[in-house]
Amino acid sequence: MSDLKRYVQERKKKDGEFISSEEMDKILDKPIPLWEEIYGWLYRTWNKIIYIPKDIQHFIQRGKRGWADCDVWSLDDYLARVISQSVRSLEKIHHGYPAGPFGHALFSEDTVADKAWSDTLNQIVEGFELMLDLEDYSFKLMDKKVPVTEVLKMETKRRAEAKEKMQLFIKYFEDLWD
């Protein structure tokens, strides 16, 4: 029996009402029978084996065109992950900063402009990482028994902060080079 089915079945009382989360935690903390653990391991192992051809196909697709069919299932998540990791790498290895708002020379020893550019790149990374973490953040708040209305307010605020920082990506798009 799957964990979800077991969870729902055990969560219901005899009269059809649900038990508390604390009671449910006690039920789920019971040890799983050995045969269920063996079955689960075999099931997961078998799934890994049968997905090897798809994993190879996706690997080849990424090599040929830069993205795989599975990446478009959640394209926003995929792009946010790629952009945040790429910009973080650029921030670590950049040798200069764009002219204009950060200074007049591309390869100057101006540490103030270099620091400003690093801070801008870090804000871009933070924006995309905030967007990636938004769903987990909401669930963590709900686990702490924060009222749903408060969670929605905090999520809206966090989403606005992420979008503001992500706007820097658009603003400095042509300057993302090394």
TIRO-2110 file (N, C-alpha, C; in Angstrom, 1 decimal):
// TIRO-2110
0.9, -1.2, 0.0, N, 1, A
0.0, 0.0, 0.0, CA, 1, A
0.9, 1.2, 0.0, C, 1, A
0.6, 2.2, -0.8, N, 2, A
1.4, 3.4, -0.9, CA, 2, A
1.3, 4.2, 0.4, C, 2, A
2.3, 5.0, 0.6, N, 3, A
2.3, 5.8, 1.9, CA, 3, A
1.2, 6.8, 1.9, C, 3, A
0.8, 7.3, 0.7, N, 4, A
-0.3, 8.3, 0.7, CA, 4, A
-1.6, 7.6, 1.0, C, 4, A
-1.9, 6.4, 0.4, N, 5, A
-3.1, 5.7, 0.8, CA, 5, A
-3.2, 5.3, 2.2, C, 5, A
-2.0, 4.9, 2.8, N, 6, A
-1.9, 4.5, 4.2, CA, 6, A
-2.2, 5.7, 5.0, C, 6, A
-1.6, 6.9, 4.6, N, 7, A
-1.8, 8.1, 5.3, CA, 7, A
-3.3, 8.5, 5.4, C, 7, A
-4.0, 8.5, 4.3, N, 8, A
-5.4, 8.9, 4.2, CA, 8, A
-6.2, 7.9, 5.0, C, 8, A
-6.0, 6.6, 4.8, N, 9, A
-6.8, 5.6, 5.5, CA, 9, A
-6.6, 5.7, 7.0, C, 9, A
-5.4, 5.9, 7.5, N, 10, A
-5.1, 5.9, 8.9, CA, 10, A
-5.5, 7.3, 9.5, C, 10, A
-5.6, 8.3, 8.6, N, 11, A
-5.9, 9.6, 9.1, CA, 11, A
-7.4, 9.7, 9.5, C, 11, A
-8.2, 8.9, 8.8, N, 12, A
-9.7, 8.9, 9.0, CA, 12, A
-10.0, 8.1, 10.3, C, 12, A
-10.9, 8.7, 11.1, N, 13, A
-11.4, 8.0, 12.2, CA, 13, A
-12.5, 7.1, 11.8, C, 13, A
-13.0, 6.3, 12.7, N, 14, A
-14.1, 5.4, 12.3, CA, 14, A
-15.4, 6.2, 11.9, C, 14, A
-15.6, 7.3, 12.5, N, 15, A
-16.8, 8.1, 12.2, CA, 15, A
-16.6, 9.0, 10.9, C, 15, A
-15.4, 8.9, 10.3, N, 16, A
-15.2, 9.6, 9.0, CA, 16, A
-14.5, 10.9, 9.2, C, 16, A
-14.3, 11.4, 10.4, N, 17, A
-13.5, 12.6, 10.7, CA, 17, A
-12.0, 12.3, 10.7, C, 17, A
-11.3, 13.4, 10.5, N, 18, A
-9.8, 13.2, 10.5, CA, 18, A
-9.2, 13.4, 11.9, C, 18, A
-8.1, 12.7, 12.1, N, 19, A
-7.4, 12.9, 13.4, CA, 19, A
-6.4, 14.0, 13.2, C, 19, A
-5.8, 14.4, 14.4, N, 20, A
-4.9, 15.6, 14.4, CA, 20, A
-3.6, 15.2, 13.7, C, 20, A
-2.8, 16.2, 13.4, N, 21, A
-1.5, 15.9, 12.8, CA, 21, A
-0.5, 15.2, 13.8, C, 21, A
-0.7, 15.5, 15.0, N, 22, A
0.2, 14.9, 16.0, CA, 22, A
-0.1, 13.4, 16.1, C, 22, A
-1.4, 13.1, 16.1, N, 23, A
-1.7, 11.7, 16.1, CA, 23, A
-1.3, 11.0, 14.9, C, 23, A
-1.4, 11.7, 13.8, N, 24, A
-0.9, 11.1, 12.5, CA, 24, A
0.6, 10.8, 12.5, C, 24, A
1.3, 11.8, 13.1, N, 25, A
2.8, 11.6, 13.2, CA, 25, A
3.1, 10.3, 13.9, C, 25, A
2.4, 10.1, 15.0, N, 26, A
2.6, 8.9, 15.8, CA, 26, A
2.4, 7.6, 15.0, C, 26, A
1.3, 7.7, 14.2, N, 27, A
1.0, 6.5, 13.3, CA, 27, A
2.1, 6.3, 12.3, C, 27, A
2.5, 7.4, 11.7, N, 28, A
3.5, 7.3, 10.6, CA, 28, A
4.9, 6.9, 11.1, C, 28, A
5.2, 7.2, 12.4, N, 29, A
6.5, 6.9, 13.0, CA, 29, A
6.6, 5.4, 13.3, C, 29, A
5.5, 4.6, 13.1, N, 30, A
5.6, 3.2, 13.3, CA, 30, A
6.6, 2.6, 12.3, C, 30, A
7.3, 1.6, 12.7, N, 31, A
8.3, 1.0, 11.7, CA, 31, A
7.5, 0.3, 10.5, C, 31, A
8.1, 0.4, 9.4, N, 32, A
7.5, -0.2, 8.2, CA, 32, A
7.9, -1.6, 8.1, C, 32, A
7.0, -2.5, 7.8, N, 33, A
7.3, -3.9, 7.7, CA, 33, A
8.5, -4.2, 6.7, C, 33, A
9.3, -5.2, 7.0, N, 34, A
10.4, -5.5, 6.1, CA, 34, A
10.0, -5.7, 4.7, C, 34, A
9.0, -6.5, 4.5, N, 35, A
8.6, -6.8, 3.1, CA, 35, A
8.2, -5.5, 2.3, C, 35, A
7.6, -4.5, 3.0, N, 36, A
7.3, -3.2, 2.3, CA, 36, A
8.6, -2.5, 2.0, C, 36, A
9.6, -2.5, 2.9, N, 37, A
10.8, -1.8, 2.6, CA, 37, A
11.5, -2.5, 1.4, C, 37, A
11.5, -3.8, 1.3, N, 38, A
12.1, -4.6, 0.2, CA, 38, A
11.4, -4.3, -1.1, C, 38, A
10.1, -4.3, -1.0, N, 39, A
9.3, -4.0, -2.2, CA, 39, A
9.6, -2.6, -2.7, C, 39, A
9.6, -1.6, -1.8, N, 40, A
9.9, -0.2, -2.1, CA, 40, A
11.2, -0.1, -2.8, C, 40, A
12.2, -0.8, -2.3, N, 41, A
13.6, -0.7, -2.8, CA, 41, A
13.6, -1.3, -4.2, C, 41, A
12.9, -2.5, -4.4, N, 42, A
12.9, -3.1, -5.7, CA, 42, A
12.1, -2.2, -6.7, C, 42, A
11.0, -1.6, -6.3, N, 43, A
10.3, -0.8, -7.2, CA, 43, A
11.1, 0.4, -7.7, C, 43, A
11.7, 1.1, -6.7, N, 44, A
12.5, 2.3, -7.1, CA, 44, A
13.7, 1.9, -8.0, C, 44, A
14.4, 0.7, -7.7, N, 45, A
15.5, 0.3, -8.5, CA, 45, A
15.0, -0.1, -9.9, C, 45, A
13.9, -0.8, -10.0, N, 46, A
13.3, -1.1, -11.3, CA, 46, A
13.0, 0.1, -12.1, C, 46, A
12.4, 1.1, -11.5, N, 47, A
12.1, 2.4, -12.2, CA, 47, A
13.3, 3.1, -12.7, C, 47, A
14.4, 3.1, -11.9, N, 48, A
15.7, 3.7, -12.3, CA, 48, A
16.2, 2.9, -13.6, C, 48, A
16.1, 1.6, -13.6, N, 49, A
16.6, 0.8, -14.7, CA, 49, A
15.8, 1.1, -16.0, C, 49, A
14.5, 1.1, -15.9, N, 50, A
13.6, 1.3, -17.1, CA, 50, A
13.7, 2.7, -17.6, C, 50, A
14.1, 3.7, -16.7, N, 51, A
14.3, 5.1, -17.2, CA, 51, A
15.7, 5.4, -17.8, C, 51, A
16.6, 4.4, -17.8, N, 52, A
17.9, 4.7, -18.3, CA, 52, A
17.9, 5.1, -19.8, C, 52, A
17.1, 4.5, -20.6, N, 53, A
17.0, 5.0, -22.0, CA, 53, A
16.5, 6.4, -22.2, C, 53, A
15.5, 6.8, -21.4, N, 54, A
15.0, 8.2, -21.4, CA, 54, A
16.1, 9.1, -20.9, C, 54, A
16.8, 8.7, -19.8, N, 55, A
17.8, 9.6, -19.3, CA, 55, A
18.9, 9.8, -20.3, C, 55, A
19.3, 8.8, -21.0, N, 56, A
20.3, 8.9, -22.1, CA, 56, A
19.7, 9.8, -23.2, C, 56, A
18.5, 9.6, -23.6, N, 57, A
17.9, 10.5, -24.6, CA, 57, A
17.9, 12.0, -24.2, C, 57, A
17.5, 12.2, -22.9, N, 58, A
17.5, 13.6, -22.4, CA, 58, A
19.0, 14.2, -22.4, C, 58, A
19.9, 13.3, -22.0, N, 59, A
21.3, 13.8, -22.0, CA, 59, A
21.8, 14.2, -23.4, C, 59, A
21.4, 13.4, -24.4, N, 60, A
21.8, 13.7, -25.8, CA, 60, A
21.1, 15.0, -26.3, C, 60, A
19.8, 15.1, -25.9, N, 61, A
19.0, 16.3, -26.3, CA, 61, A
19.7, 17.5, -25.7, C, 61, A
20.1, 17.5, -24.5, N, 62, A
20.7, 18.7, -23.9, CA, 62, A
22.0, 19.0, -24.6, C, 62, A
22.8, 18.0, -24.9, N, 63, A
24.0, 18.2, -25.6, CA, 63, A
23.8, 18.8, -27.0, C, 63, A
22.8, 18.3, -27.7, N, 64, A
22.5, 18.8, -29.1, CA, 64, A
21.9, 20.2, -29.1, C, 64, A
20.8, 20.4, -28.3, N, 65, A
20.1, 21.7, -28.4, CA, 65, A
20.0, 22.5, -27.2, C, 65, A
20.7, 22.0, -26.1, N, 66, A
20.8, 22.8, -24.9, CA, 66, A
19.6, 22.6, -23.9, C, 66, A
18.6, 21.9, -24.2, N, 67, A
17.5, 21.5, -23.4, CA, 67, A
16.9, 20.2, -23.8, C, 67, A
16.2, 19.6, -22.9, N, 68, A
15.6, 18.3, -23.2, CA, 68, A
14.1, 18.4, -23.0, C, 68, A
13.4, 17.4, -23.6, N, 69, A
12.0, 17.4, -23.6, CA, 69, A
11.5, 17.5, -22.1, C, 69, A
12.1, 16.8, -21.2, N, 70, A
11.7, 16.8, -19.8, CA, 70, A
11.8, 18.2, -19.2, C, 70, A
12.7, 19.0, -19.7, N, 71, A
12.9, 20.4, -19.1, CA, 71, A
11.7, 21.3, -19.3, C, 71, A
11.0, 21.0, -20.4, N, 72, A
9.8, 21.9, -20.7, CA, 72, A
8.6, 21.6, -19.8, C, 72, A
8.7, 20.5, -19.1, N, 73, A
7.5, 20.1, -18.2, CA, 73, A
7.4, 21.2, -17.1, C, 73, A
8.5, 21.8, -16.7, N, 74, A
8.5, 22.8, -15.7, CA, 74, A
9.6, 23.8, -16.1, C, 74, A
9.3, 24.5, -17.3, N, 75, A
10.3, 25.3, -17.9, CA, 75, A
10.7, 26.5, -17.0, C, 75, A
9.8, 27.0, -16.2, N, 76, A
10.1, 28.1, -15.3, CA, 76, A
11.1, 27.7, -14.3, C, 76, A
10.9, 26.5, -13.7, N, 77, A
11.9, 26.0, -12.7, CA, 77, A
13.2, 25.7, -13.3, C, 77, A
13.2, 25.1, -14.5, N, 78, A
14.5, 24.8, -15.2, CA, 78, A
15.3, 26.0, -15.5, C, 78, A
14.6, 27.0, -16.1, N, 79, A
15.3, 28.2, -16.5, CA, 79, A
15.8, 29.0, -15.2, C, 79, A
15.0, 29.1, -14.2, N, 80, A
15.4, 29.8, -13.0, CA, 80, A
16.7, 29.1, -12.4, C, 80, A
16.7, 27.8, -12.4, N, 81, A
17.8, 27.0, -11.9, CA, 81, A
19.1, 27.3, -12.8, C, 81, A
18.9, 27.2, -14.1, N, 82, A
20.1, 27.4, -15.0, CA, 82, A
20.6, 28.9, -14.9, C, 82, A
19.7, 29.8, -14.9, N, 83, A
20.1, 31.2, -14.8, CA, 83, A
20.8, 31.5, -13.5, C, 83, A
20.2, 31.1, -12.4, N, 84, A
20.8, 31.4, -11.1, CA, 84, A
22.2, 30.8, -11.0, C, 84, A
22.4, 29.5, -11.4, N, 85, A
23.7, 28.9, -11.4, CA, 85, A
24.7, 29.6, -12.3, C, 85, A
24.2, 29.9, -13.5, N, 86, A
25.1, 30.6, -14.5, CA, 86, A
25.6, 32.0, -14.0, C, 86, A
24.6, 32.7, -13.5, N, 87, A
25.0, 34.1, -13.0, CA, 87, A
25.9, 34.0, -11.8, C, 87, A
25.6, 33.0, -10.9, N, 88, A
26.5, 32.8, -9.7, CA, 88, A
27.9, 32.5, -10.2, C, 88, A
28.0, 31.7, -11.2, N, 89, A
29.4, 31.4, -11.7, CA, 89, A
30.0, 32.6, -12.3, C, 89, A
29.2, 33.4, -13.1, N, 90, A
29.8, 34.6, -13.6, CA, 90, A
30.2, 35.6, -12.5, C, 90, A
29.5, 35.7, -11.4, N, 91, A
29.9, 36.5, -10.3, CA, 91, A
31.2, 36.1, -9.7, C, 91, A
31.5, 34.8, -9.7, N, 92, A
32.7, 34.3, -9.1, CA, 92, A
33.9, 34.6, -10.0, C, 92, A
33.7, 34.5, -11.3, N, 93, A
34.9, 34.5, -12.3, CA, 93, A
35.0, 35.7, -13.1, C, 93, A
34.1, 36.7, -12.9, N, 94, A
34.1, 37.9, -13.8, CA, 94, A
35.4, 38.7, -13.6, C, 94, A
35.9, 39.2, -14.7, N, 95, A
37.2, 39.9, -14.7, CA, 95, A
37.0, 41.4, -14.9, C, 95, A
35.8, 41.9, -15.1, N, 96, A
35.5, 43.3, -15.2, CA, 96, A
34.0, 43.6, -15.0, C, 96, A
33.6, 44.7, -15.4, N, 97, A
32.2, 45.1, -15.2, CA, 97, A
31.8, 45.9, -16.4, C, 97, A
30.5, 46.0, -16.6, N, 98, A
30.1, 46.8, -17.8, CA, 98, A
30.3, 48.3, -17.6, C, 98, A
30.6, 49.0, -18.7, N, 99, A
30.7, 50.4, -18.6, CA, 99, A
29.3, 51.0, -18.4, C, 99, A
29.3, 52.3, -18.1, N, 100, A
28.0, 52.9, -17.9, CA, 100, A
27.7, 53.1, -16.4, C, 100, A
26.7, 52.4, -15.9, N, 101, A
26.4, 52.6, -14.5, CA, 101, A
27.5, 52.2, -13.5, C, 101, A
28.4, 51.3, -13.9, N, 102, A
29.4, 50.8, -13.0, CA, 102, A
30.8, 51.4, -13.2, C, 102, A
31.0, 52.2, -14.2, N, 103, A
32.3, 52.8, -14.4, CA, 103, A
32.4, 53.1, -15.9, C, 103, A
33.6, 53.6, -16.2, N, 104, A
33.9, 54.0, -17.6, CA, 104, A
34.9, 53.1, -18.3, C, 104, A
35.6, 52.3, -17.5, N, 105, A
36.6, 51.4, -18.2, CA, 105, A
36.1, 50.0, -17.9, C, 105, A
36.3, 49.1, -18.9, N, 106, A
35.8, 47.8, -18.8, CA, 106, A
36.7, 47.0, -17.9, C, 106, A
38.0, 47.1, -18.0, N, 107, A
38.9, 46.3, -17.2, CA, 107, A
39.7, 47.3, -16.3, C, 107, A
39.1, 47.8, -15.3, N, 108, A
39.7, 48.8, -14.4, CA, 108, A
40.0, 48.2, -13.1, C, 108, A
40.8, 48.8, -12.3, N, 109, A
41.0, 48.4, -11.0, CA, 109, A
40.1, 49.0, -10.0, C, 109, A
39.0, 49.6, -10.5, N, 110, A
38.0, 50.3, -9.6, CA, 110, A
37.3, 49.3, -8.8, C, 110, A
37.6, 49.1, -7.5, N, 111, A
37.0, 48.1, -6.7, CA, 111, A
35.6, 48.5, -6.3, C, 111, A
35.2, 49.7, -6.3, N, 112, A
33.9, 50.2, -6.0, CA, 112, A
32.9, 49.7, -7.1, C, 112, A
33.3, 49.9, -8.3, N, 113, A
32.4, 49.5, -9.5, CA, 113, A
32.4, 48.0, -9.5, C, 113, A
33.5, 47.3, -9.3, N, 114, A
33.5, 45.9, -9.3, CA, 114, A
32.6, 45.3, -8.2, C, 114, A
32.7, 45.9, -7.1, N, 115, A
31.8, 45.4, -6.0, CA, 115, A
30.3, 45.7, -6.3, C, 115, A
30.0, 46.8, -6.9, N, 116, A
28.6, 47.1, -7.3, CA, 116, A
28.1, 46.1, -8.3, C, 116, A
29.0, 45.7, -9.3, N, 117, A
28.6, 44.7, -10.3, CA, 117, A
28.4, 43.4, -9.6, C, 117, A
29.3, 43.0, -8.7, N, 118, A
29.1, 41.7, -8.0, CA, 118, A
27.8, 41.7, -7.2, C, 118, A
27.5, 42.8, -6.5, N, 119, A
26.2, 42.9, -5.8, CA, 119, A
25.0, 42.8, -6.7, C, 119, A
25.1, 43.4, -7.9, N, 120, A
24.0, 43.3, -8.8, CA, 120, A
23.8, 41.9, -9.3, C, 120, A
24.9, 41.2, -9.6, N, 121, A
24.8, 39.8, -10.0, CA, 121, A
24.3, 38.9, -8.9, C, 121, A
24.7, 39.2, -7.6, N, 122, A
24.1, 38.5, -6.5, CA, 122, A
22.6, 38.7, -6.3, C, 122, A
22.2, 39.9, -6.6, N, 123, A
20.7, 40.2, -6.5, CA, 123, A
20.0, 39.4, -7.5, C, 123, A
20.5, 39.3, -8.7, N, 124, A
19.9, 38.5, -9.8, CA, 124, A
19.8, 37.1, -9.3, C, 124, A
20.9, 36.5, -8.8, N, 125, A
20.8, 35.1, -8.3, CA, 125, A
19.8, 35.0, -7.2, C, 125, A
19.8, 35.9, -6.3, N, 126, A
18.8, 35.8, -5.2, CA, 126, A
17.3, 35.9, -5.7, C, 126, A
17.1, 36.7, -6.7, N, 127, A
15.7, 36.8, -7.3, CA, 127, A
15.3, 35.4, -7.9, C, 127, A
16.1, 34.8, -8.6, N, 128, A
15.8, 33.5, -9.2, CA, 128, A
15.7, 32.4, -8.2, C, 128, A
16.6, 32.5, -7.2, N, 129, A
16.5, 31.5, -6.1, CA, 129, A
15.3, 31.6, -5.2, C, 129, A
14.9, 32.9, -5.0, N, 130, A
13.6, 33.1, -4.3, CA, 130, A
12.4, 32.5, -5.0, C, 130, A
12.4, 32.7, -6.3, N, 131, A
11.3, 32.1, -7.1, CA, 131, A
11.3, 30.6, -7.0, C, 131, A
12.5, 30.0, -7.1, N, 132, A
12.6, 28.6, -7.0, CA, 132, A
12.1, 28.0, -5.6, C, 132, A
12.4, 28.8, -4.6, N, 133, A
12.1, 28.4, -3.2, CA, 133, A
10.7, 28.8, -2.8, C, 133, A
9.9, 29.4, -3.6, N, 134, A
8.7, 30.0, -3.2, CA, 134, A
7.7, 28.9, -2.7, C, 134, A
7.6, 27.8, -3.4, N, 135, A
6.6, 26.8, -3.0, CA, 135, A
7.0, 26.1, -1.7, C, 135, A
8.3, 25.8, -1.6, N, 136, A
8.8, 25.2, -0.4, CA, 136, A
8.6, 26.1, 0.8, C, 136, A
8.9, 27.4, 0.6, N, 137, A
8.7, 28.4, 1.6, CA, 137, A
7.3, 28.4, 2.2, C, 137, A
6.3, 28.4, 1.3, N, 138, A
4.9, 28.4, 1.7, CA, 138, A
4.6, 27.1, 2.5, C, 138, A
5.0, 26.0, 2.0, N, 139, A
4.8, 24.7, 2.8, CA, 139, A
5.4, 24.8, 4.2, C, 139, A
6.6, 25.3, 4.3, N, 140, A
7.3, 25.4, 5.6, CA, 140, A
6.5, 26.3, 6.5, C, 140, A
5.9, 27.4, 6.0, N, 141, A
5.1, 28.2, 6.9, CA, 141, A
3.9, 27.5, 7.3, C, 141, A
3.2, 26.8, 6.4, N, 142, A
2.0, 26.0, 6.8, CA, 142, A
2.3, 24.9, 7.8, C, 142, A
3.5, 24.3, 7.7, N, 143, A
3.9, 23.3, 8.7, CA, 143, A
4.1, 23.9, 10.1, C, 143, A
4.4, 25.2, 10.1, N, 144, A
4.6, 25.9, 11.4, CA, 144, A
3.3, 26.5, 11.9, C, 144, A
2.2, 26.1, 11.2, N, 145, A
0.8, 26.4, 11.6, CA, 145, A
0.5, 27.9, 11.5, C, 145, A
1.2, 28.6, 10.5, N, 146, A
0.9, 29.9, 10.2, CA, 146, A
-0.4, 30.0, 9.4, C, 146, A
-1.3, 30.9, 9.8, N, 147, A
-2.6, 31.0, 9.1, CA, 147, A
-2.5, 31.2, 7.6, C, 147, A
-3.3, 30.6, 6.8, N, 148, A
-3.3, 30.6, 5.3, CA, 148, A
-3.2, 32.1, 4.8, C, 148, A
-4.0, 33.0, 5.4, N, 149, A
-4.0, 34.3, 5.0, CA, 149, A
-2.7, 35.0, 5.1, C, 149, A
-2.0, 34.7, 6.3, N, 150, A
-0.7, 35.2, 6.5, CA, 150, A
0.3, 34.6, 5.5, C, 150, A
0.2, 33.3, 5.2, N, 151, A
1.1, 32.7, 4.2, CA, 151, A
0.9, 33.3, 2.9, C, 151, A
-0.3, 33.6, 2.5, N, 152, A
-0.5, 34.2, 1.2, CA, 152, A
0.1, 35.6, 1.1, C, 152, A
-0.1, 36.4, 2.2, N, 153, A
0.5, 37.7, 2.3, CA, 153, A
2.0, 37.7, 2.2, C, 153, A
2.6, 36.7, 2.9, N, 154, A
4.1, 36.6, 2.9, CA, 154, A
4.6, 36.1, 1.5, C, 154, A
3.8, 35.2, 0.9, N, 155, A
4.2, 34.7, -0.4, CA, 155, A
4.1, 35.8, -1.4, C, 155, A
3.1, 36.6, -1.4, N, 156, A
2.9, 37.7, -2.3, CA, 156, A
4.1, 38.7, -2.2, C, 156, A
4.5, 39.0, -0.9, N, 157, A
5.6, 39.9, -0.7, CA, 157, A
6.9, 39.3, -1.2, C, 157, A
7.1, 38.0, -0.9, N, 158, A
8.3, 37.4, -1.4, CA, 158, A
8.4, 37.3, -2.9, C, 158, A
7.2, 37.0, -3.6, N, 159, A
7.2, 36.9, -5.0, CA, 159, A
7.5, 38.3, -5.6, C, 159, A
7.0, 39.4, -5.0, N, 160, A
7.3, 40.7, -5.5, CA, 160, A
8.8, 41.1, -5.4, C, 160, A
9.3, 40.7, -4.2, N, 161, A
10.8, 40.9, -4.1, CA, 161, A
11.6, 40.1, -5.1, C, 161, A
11.2, 38.8, -5.4, N, 162, A
11.9, 38.0, -6.4, CA, 162, A
11.8, 38.7, -7.8, C, 162, A
10.6, 39.1, -8.1, N, 163, A
10.4, 39.7, -9.4, CA, 163, A
11.2, 41.0, -9.6, C, 163, A
11.3, 41.8, -8.5, N, 164, A
12.0, 43.0, -8.5, CA, 164, A
13.5, 42.7, -8.8, C, 164, A
14.0, 41.7, -8.1, N, 165, A
15.4, 41.3, -8.4, CA, 165, A
15.6, 40.7, -9.7, C, 165, A
14.6, 40.0, -10.2, N, 166, A
14.7, 39.3, -11.5, CA, 166, A
14.7, 40.4, -12.6, C, 166, A
14.1, 41.6, -12.4, N, 167, A
14.1, 42.6, -13.4, CA, 167, A
15.5, 43.1, -13.7, C, 167, A
16.4, 42.9, -12.7, N, 168, A
17.8, 43.3, -13.0, CA, 168, A
18.4, 42.4, -14.1, C, 168, A
18.0, 41.2, -14.2, N, 169, A
18.4, 40.3, -15.2, CA, 169, A
18.0, 40.9, -16.6, C, 169, A
16.8, 41.4, -16.7, N, 170, A
16.4, 42.0, -18.0, CA, 170, A
17.2, 43.3, -18.2, C, 170, A
17.3, 44.1, -17.2, N, 171, A
18.0, 45.4, -17.3, CA, 171, A
19.5, 45.2, -17.8, C, 171, A
20.2, 44.2, -17.2, N, 172, A
21.6, 44.1, -17.5, CA, 172, A
21.8, 42.8, -18.4, C, 172, A
20.8, 42.4, -19.2, N, 173, A
20.9, 41.2, -20.0, CA, 173, A
22.1, 41.3, -20.9, C, 173, A
22.3, 42.4, -21.6, N, 174, A
23.4, 42.5, -22.6, CA, 174, A
24.7, 42.7, -21.9, C, 174, A
24.8, 42.8, -20.6, N, 175, A
26.1, 43.0, -19.9, CA, 175, A
26.5, 41.7, -19.2, C, 175, A
25.8, 40.6, -19.4, N, 176, A
26.1, 39.3, -18.8, CA, 176, A
27.1, 38.6, -19.6, C, 176, A
28.3, 39.0, -19.6, N, 177, A
29.4, 38.4, -20.3, CA, 177, A
30.7, 38.5, -19.4, C, 177, A
31.7, 37.8, -19.8, N, 178, A
33.0, 37.9, -19.1, CA, 178, A
34.1, 38.0, -20.2, C, 178, A
END
